[in-house]
């Protein structure tokens, strides 16, 4: 019996992880954690019967305690609650599906407790990759990627020597605005940015996909996950989202993972690796597909990706600034307080004013995040 704990169980990745659990009776959910949606968490508790459930706020935890008073489940709250869930002895795998840098401390705690990590939280590696990967090697812990692109690279490397990797090819759909000019992008509204052509995702990641910031974050993740230089990570726009990513080897051969756009596939692969279990659902029909196309990303129009490479090259605390500035800018855009094109503008401004601290501690990373939040908020209120 494999036992898992899920941070972010009420979000997109969390709910799809539970769909995978429903189809695999030899998996047990030991713990669940979420933000503030006590109603949804109650339903999950009643179905999956975890031993512990956590909410981010004490108010949400109090509401949840009242809702599940008839059940034998411990309700915890805040960072302390997530840390307790991360290290609980009976859990084998921690699924980190929460959004934001609140995932760093629980991930570190789980690694120190020798738990394998099914990683869907981008910010953990983007901002603290130097800490996470070093600690995972030291503790002999596996970091199993849940992102479709990194899972595709991971699968393409299966049975291959990492020393023979020449290039990683990260594919991007290009989002709903592929081929648009900056003049046209200036007219983008919130509803436009939330219409992804291929994937069903949460609001923030859908906006990030449209700006190519999401791909920039994935470039930074790939650097740490697969221990390759930035010059060996190439982004390829592939509108059909059929090739999820690929690896080019020293002999020129390219191994790619293909399939329909369904996040349950990489989730299931991470949970049961190295076993590849059967999964129902639609299959890729190459005859129906007919053809595939590939393009270079437009780095001048979609500056978010260009800024990501610059942040990764600067290293240290700069990726934290990139991530935090984007996080706050996207929230402002979704609240209709800034325009679409102001998202990369604010990221660039925050980066330009920042003085990098190399090899930052977790405390320095979180301090930099807060400073960046305050800068963006102050910049907009002026």
MOTARA-V663040 format. One record per helix or strand of 3 or more residues. SS is the DSSP state (a for helix, b for strand). FROM is the first residue (numbers start at 1). TO is the last residue. If there is no record, write none. Layout:
# MOTARA-V663040
SS&FROM&TO, SS&FROM&TO
This chain:
# MOTARA-V663040
b&2&7, a&12&22, b&27&34, a&38&48, b&52&55, a&58&67, b&74&77, a&78&87, b&93&96, a&103&112, b&116&119, a&122&139, b&143&145, a&148&156, a&162&164, b&165&172, a&182&185, a&190&193, a&203&211, a&213&225, a&230&232, b&233&237, b&243&249, b&254&258, a&263&272, a&286&289, a&303&314, a&318&334, a&342&352, a&362&381
